[in-house]
Amino acid sequence: MSSVFAAPSTSHARLALLLLMAPALVWLVGLIVLPHLDLAVLSLRERVAPRVYAFSFNQYRTFVDEPLYWHTFVRTAAISIVATLCTLLIAFPASWYIAKIARGQARSLLFVLCLIPFWVSETVRTLGWMILLRESGVLPRLLVDLGITATPVEMLYHDATILVGLVYTSMLFMVVPLVSAFDSLDDSLIEAAYNLGGTGWSILRQIVVPHAAPGIAAGAIVVFMLTLGNYLTPTLLGGKNSLWFTEQIYAQFITRFNWEQGAAFGFLLLLLSTVIVWLGLTLTGQRFGDVMRRS
């Protein structure tokens, strides 16, 4: 008798769960799955006549045959990895201070300081860096006034400038998962380690970093993905010689109207990010599910 009444309740629960998940599923399928499938079809076809297409790998062959494309591809990956590491090195001590040292209003103030740059658009933030670093900007003029340089120095359009902009725009996405990871670390473990003769370096290496590893991986994945797919910051701060792969994708879609080549480049970028994230998780021994719970 109980099983008879249990069946409707189970079906109602499944129906309620399906209804709750429906908006997310519609969003996932409509805005992520279907566009990617369409891009896959575009990347594997070639125009042989007006409105006539044939299956072809020529778009990917063009990438291999043209040195500019794969050089830009490798350069984008390398700078993105360096930017992720720099972001981690800066965010790690800052997050530790917020989570374990700052208290009360000081902690809230530090979080607000991390959020302030995101109160304006990425365009405004990047233009702010251009005003600060251009030859007639604030920082070159300050260096001249201090006698460090004889004439204003152009600080834009360098790899270091692109790196600074990428780290600045992605810092918050590293700080948040790290603060969450450090908050869950019991202070008594650190105190016990010091009482047992542990040094600061050994405690960091054997307790803090292993405990925060999922948060580190979560932050690194988010920062790397955002950096790799960033278009505005490298283009504005690096100028026409930025050699960023998203700029090549934009040029194929918008400038040359070569959607097939742009789709192929987009899938190559997706493949690159997937491979690097997988390698990072494999080398650090992290599981993707544990990492995503930290993000």
N, C-alpha and C positions, 0 to 999 in steps of 0.2 A: 504493500500500500504506500509506503514511504517513497519507493522508487517511482511510483506513478506521479506523485506530487513533485518529486525532485526533478523530473525531466523538463517540465515547463520552466521551472526556475533556472535551470541550466541553459536552456535555449534563450530565455530572456536575458540572461547575463551575457551570453555570446552576442546577441543582437545589440545590447547596449554597448558592449565593447566595440563592435563593428561600427556603430554610429559615432562613437567617440573618435575612432581612428579614421573615419571617412574623410574629414577635411585634410588631415595630414597625408593620407594616401592620395587624394586628388591632387594636392600640391606637389607631392613627390613624383607622381606619374606625369602630371601635366607640365610641370616646370623643370623637371630634371631628366626623367627617363626618356620621354618622347623627344625633347630637343637633342639629346645625345644620340638617340637612334637616327634622327634625321641627319645630324652631322656625320654619322658613320656612313650613311648612304651617300651623302655628298662627297665625302673624302674618297670613296671607292668608285667614282665615275669620271668619265672624261667626255667633254663635248666634241662630238665628231661632225656635227652639222647644227644649224639653227634648231634648237629645241629637240635635238637628238643626242642621246648620251649612251655610252657603252661602259661596261665594267672595266676598270683599269687601276693599276697601282702606280701610274705615272706621277701622281701628286707626291707620293712618298719617295719615288725615285728622284724627283726634282730636288727634294730636301737633301738626299745623299750626294747628288752630283754637284750641288752648288755650295762651295765652301763658306760663303757668307752666312747661309742659313744654319748649318750645323755649328759653325763657330759661335754665332749668336746664341744658339741653343745651349752649348756647353758653358758659355760665359754667364748666361742667365742663371743656370743651375749653380755654378760656383759662387757667384755673388750672393745668391739667395741662401746658400748654406752658411757662408761667412756672416751674413746679416743675422741669421738665426742664432749662431753661436755668440755673436756680440750682444744680441738682445738678452740671451740667457745669462751671460757674464754680468751684465748691468742689472738685470732684474732679480737675480738670485740674492745678493746682499740687501737690495731694497725691499724685497718681499720678506726676507728674514726680519728686517727691522720693523716692518709694519706688523707682522704676525706675532713676534716674540718680544719686542722691546717697547714699541710705541703703545701707549695706553690712552683710553678715553678720547678726548677731542683731538689729540695729536694724531691718533690712528685715522680718525675720520678725515682730518685735514689732508693727510698724505694720500688717502684714496681719492679725495676730491682733486688734488693736484694731478693725479694720474688721469682723471676723467676730463679735466678742463680742455685738453687739446681736442677731444672728440665732441665738444660742444659746437664746433664749426666743421664745415665740410673739409674733405681731404684737399680740395683745390685751394681753399683759403690757407690751410696749414702749409701746403707746399709753396704757395706764393709768399708766405711769410719767410720761409727759408731763403727764397730767391732775393727778397728785399734785404735780408740780413747778410747774405754771402756774395752778392754781385759786386763787381769792381767798384761801383759807386755806393755800395751799401754800408751798413753800420759797422760790421766787423773789420773790413779792410781799412776804413777810415780810422777806426780805433787803433789799429796796428800802426798806422802812420803817425797818429798823435802821440803814441807811446814810444816812438822812435825805433820800433822793431823792424819796420820796413820803410824804405825810402819813398816808394810810390804805392798806391793801392794795388792789391793783388787780386786777380780774378779767381774766386774760389768756387765758382760754379763750373759745371761741365767736366767734372773729374769723377773717377770711380769712388773716391773717398766721400765725395759729396752725395752721390747716390746712396752709398752705404749709410751715411748719417740720416738721410731722409727715410730710408726703409726701416731703420731701427726705431726712429722717432714715431713713425706711424703705426708700429706694431707692438710697442712696449706694453701697453695695457693687456694685450692678449697673452703675454707671458707672465705678467704680475699676478693676475687673478687666479690661475690654477696653482701657482706657487704659493700664494698666501693661503689658499684652501688646504694645500698639502701640509704646510708648516703648522697651521692651526690644529690639525689632527695629531700632531706629534706631541706625545706626553713629555712635559718638562722633567718629570722624575727620571726618565731614561737618561737624559743628558746629565742630570745631577749624579745619578748612580755611576755613570761612566767616568765622570771626574773623580768621584770618591774612590774608584778602583784604579786610579792612576792614568786614565786616558788623557791624551793631549787634544788640543783643539783640532789639529789636522786629522788625527785618528777618529775622533768623534764625528767629524764632518764626513769622512770617507766611509765609516762603518755603520753609522746610525742615520745621520741627516740625509745624505744623498740617497741611500737605498729606500728610506721611507718616502722621500719626495720624488722618487723616480717616475711614478705614474703622472704626477703633476708636471714634472719636467718634460716628459714625453708629450703630454697633452699640449702644453704651451708651445713646444718646438714644432709639433705638427701644424697647429693653427698658424703660427708665425711664418713657417716655411711656405704653407699654401698661400697665405695672403701675399707674401713677398714675391713668390714665383709668378703669381697672376697679376701683380700690380702693373698698371700701365701709366698712370698719371705721374707718380713720383719720379721714376727713372726718366721719363720723357722730358719733364720740365727741368729737373735738376741736372740731367745728363746731356740735354740738348740733342741735336741731330746725330751726334756720335755716341749716343747712349748704348746702342746695340743691344736692346732688350727684346726678347722673343715675342712678348705680347705686342710690341710695336709692329713686328713683322705680320702677326695675325691681323692686326687692325688694318695694315696697308693692303693685305690681300682682300679683305672683306669690303672695306670702305673706299680705298683709293683705286684699286685695280678691278674691283667687282669680280674677282676670281674666288668665288665662294668655295669651289672644290678644293683649291689649294689652301685657303684659310681654314676649312674644316679639317684637312689633314694636319696642318700645323697645330690646331687646337687639340686634336687627339694625341699628337706627339707630346704636347705639354702635359696632358692628362696622364699619359703613360709614364712620363718622367717623374711627376709628383708621386704617382702610385709606387713606382719602384724605389724611390728614395725613402719614402715613408716606411715601406716594408723592410728595407735594409736597416733603417734606424731602429725599428721595433725588434728586428731579429738580433741585431748586434747588442742591444741593451737588455734583451730577454723580457721585454714587456708584452703583455697581451692587449690587443686592440680594444676589447671590451672594457678592461680595467682603465685604460687610458681615457676612453671616451666618457667614463663616469666622472673623471676629474675635470673634464673640459666644460 
